[in-house]
Amino acid sequence: MLFVANGINTVTEYAPPYTGAPVVVISNGVNTPVSLALDASSNLYVANTTSNSVTEYAPPYLGAPVASISNGVNGPAGMAFNPAGDLFIANYSANSVTVYAQPYTGAPMMTISGGMNGPDGLVFDSSANLFVCNYASSSVGVYPAPYTTGPTTVIVNGVSGCGGLAINSAGDLFVANYNSDAVTEYAPPYTGAPVTSITNSVTQPDALTIDLLGNLFISNNGNNTVTEYAPPYTGAPFETITNGVSSPNGLAITK
């Protein structure tokens, strides 16, 4: 199932092949949603920028939130779970990432701030390294566990107003560049030039997600679409989702 956060204060859920009408529209507790995340039990987390909160919804996502996270949350812009199940929240307004242990509603157990400048998208690689997209400085910082120091790597080549991040099964990093209407792909160790730049039908890309087949989904805030690309990602999208999509900011997909 594919979830899309829309600027009209809804989160829409789509069944494969995703081009039909949403099967569920979530609005209860949703307030300017900008990022989505799914935990290992398929509970959905929605980052609400206007209310400085993250709301949690249990399947089938029809009712009110089952929990709300607000302690230490300030302009939430991105979220990700590490392999241990801890929730990381990027706080754009505070230039920090706060870390929460289950059930996530208490105070953060850690705050990461070194090298951050408008943190937005977050993603982990298979080694639990944390990648943080800094929208204000057009850079991506890489933080190794336990995340108590600044970034060990900073990626700037081809990055322009980055928003969402994703990593595929090969370890390649994808960066949504809102200011340049492109999604750039980097091979490890990521500091060189992009190996691919995806621009076909891409307009103000904000969020990214990758399914189990390696297909890349891009939310295009500028043209109210979500476009899907098959590897190696260089051609036109093979699918465009528009039904119920409006100013899409966040994406998540069940795996």
N, C-alpha and C positions, 0 to 999 in steps of 0.2 A: 504494500500500500504506500502511496505517495501522499505526503502532507505539504501544503503550501500555506505560508503565512502571508496574508493580504493586508495592505494598508487601510482597508475599510473595516478593520477590527474583526476579521474572521480568519479562521484556519480551515481550509477545505481539504477533504480527504478523497483520494481517487483510487479506484481499483484498476488493475491492469486491463487494457493497454493505456489507461490514463486519459484518453481523449474524450471520454464521455462526461456527463454531468457528475458533480461531486456526490459521493455516497453519504457523506456527513459534512455538515457545516457547523463548526464550533465557534461560538461567540460569547458564551458565558464566562466572564472574567477576563476576556481578551481586550487589551487596551494598547493599541499601536504595537502589534507583534512584529518583531524584527528577526527573530531567530527561533529555530526549533531543534529539539533533540529527542531521541528515543532511548530508553534504557533497555536492559537485557530482557525485561518483562513486557516490552512494548508500551510502557507508560509514556505518554507524550508530555514534553516540557515546552512551555511557551514563554519566551522572554518578552515582557511588556515594558517598553521604554517609558511610556508616559506615567505609568503607575509604579515604576521602579520595583518590579516584582517578576518572579518566575512562577507561573501556575502549572500544576501537574494534573493531567487527565488520565484516567484509567480506561482501557477498552470497555465498551465500544465508543467512548468519548462523547456520549450524548448529554451527560448531566453537568453539574457544576464541578469546578476543580476539586480534587480530593486533597490538595495541599497548596499552600502558597509560600514561596520563599522570598523574603524581603530583607533579612538581616545582612547588612553589608552590601546590598545591591544598589547600584547607582548608575542609571543609564545603561541597562544591560543590552549588549549588542551581539554577543556570540556565546555559544555553549558547547561543551563536549564532555564526554565521560571517559575517564582513563580506564585501563584494563581492570583496576580494582573496584570500579563502580563509583568512584568519587566524582562529583559534579564540579566542573570548572565553569565559571561565569566571567565573561569579559565585561568589565564596567567601563564603558567609553568615557563617562563623565568624571571618573575618578582615576583614570590611567592605571588601572589595576585589574588583576584576575583574582577572584576569590574562590576558595576551594571548600567544598562541603562534603562531609561524610553522611551516609544514610542515617536517618531519613531526610536529610538536607535542610530541615526547617530551623535548625539551631544556628548559632554563630559560626562563621567560617573558621575552619581549623588552620587556614593559611591564607595569606595575602601576598601575591606576587606583583611586583611593581617595577623592577629594574628594566630599563630600556623601553618602556611602553609609552606610546604617544597616540592616543585615540584607539585603543584596542578594539577590534571588531571580531572577525572570524577566528575560530579555534579548531585545531584538529590534532590528533595524536597519530604517530607512526607506530609500527609494530614493535618498536623498542621502547615505547611509552615516552618518547620525546614529544614535548609540547610545542606546537607551531602557533604563533600569535601574529595575526595580521594587524599592523598599525596603519589605520586609514590616514591619520594626520601626517605621518612621515613617509607614506608610500614605501613601507618596508615590512618584511616578515622576519620575526625573531624566533630562534630555535632554542628551547630551554630543556636541558636534560634533567631527569629526575635526580634529586628531590625538589628541583625548581627553586632553590633558595638563592641562587646567584643570577646574574644577568644572562642574556642570551650568549651562547657560544658561537652562533652563526647568525649573520644578518643578511637577508636576501633583498637586493634592491634592483637588480638588472631586469628591466621590463615591467617593474611594479609601478602602478599609477592609481592611487586612491583605492587600495585593495579592500575588499569586503570579505567575501566568503573564501574558505579553503577546503580542499579535499585531497585525499591521498588514495591512490588505487592499490591493487594487490601487488603490483611490481615496485611500489615505493615511490612512484612519481608524484610530485606535488603539483596541484592545480590552484591557481590564484585568480580570483575574479577581480578585474581591474575596472572599477566603476568609471573612472575618468577617461579611459582610453577605449571603451567599448570592446574589450578583449579579455579572454581567459588564457593565461599563459601556463605552460606545462614545463616543469623542471625535473631533470633526473638527478639522483643523488650525486654529489653532496649539495646540489641545489644552488651553488654560488655562481655558476656560469650563466651564459645566455639561455633563454628559454629554448627547449627543443621543439616546441610547437606553440603557435599563437592561433587561437580559435576566435574568429571574428564573424563568420557567416551567421547572420540573423541575431547577433549579439548586440544588445543596446542597454547600456547602464547595468551590467551584470552585478548582482548582489550576493546571491547565495548559490552554493554548489552542493551536490550530493552524487554519489556513485552507487549503482546497484551491484548485485552479486555477479552480473555478467560483465561488469566493467563499463557499462554505459554511463555517460556523464549527463547530469541534468543541470541546467543553468536557469536561474530566475532572472528575467530581464525586466527590471523596474521601468525602463524607458518605453517599452511597448506592450506591457501587460501580457507577457507570455512566459511559459516555461518550455525551453527547447531541450531536446534529448539527442545526444551524439553517440555514435558507436565508435569504438577504437578503430583506427588511430586518430579519430576526432578531427580530421583535416577537411572533411567535406561538409555539405549542408546537413542540417539536422534531419533525422529520419522521422521525427515526431515533434509536433508543436501543440502544446496544451494551452487553451484559452478559456474554456468554460469555467466561469466562476473565479477567474484569475484577475486581480486588480492590484496594481502596484506591489507585485510580489517581492517579499524581502527575505523570507526564510524557507528552507526546504529540509525535509527529512524523509527517509525511505526505510521500510522494514527490510531486514536482511536475514 
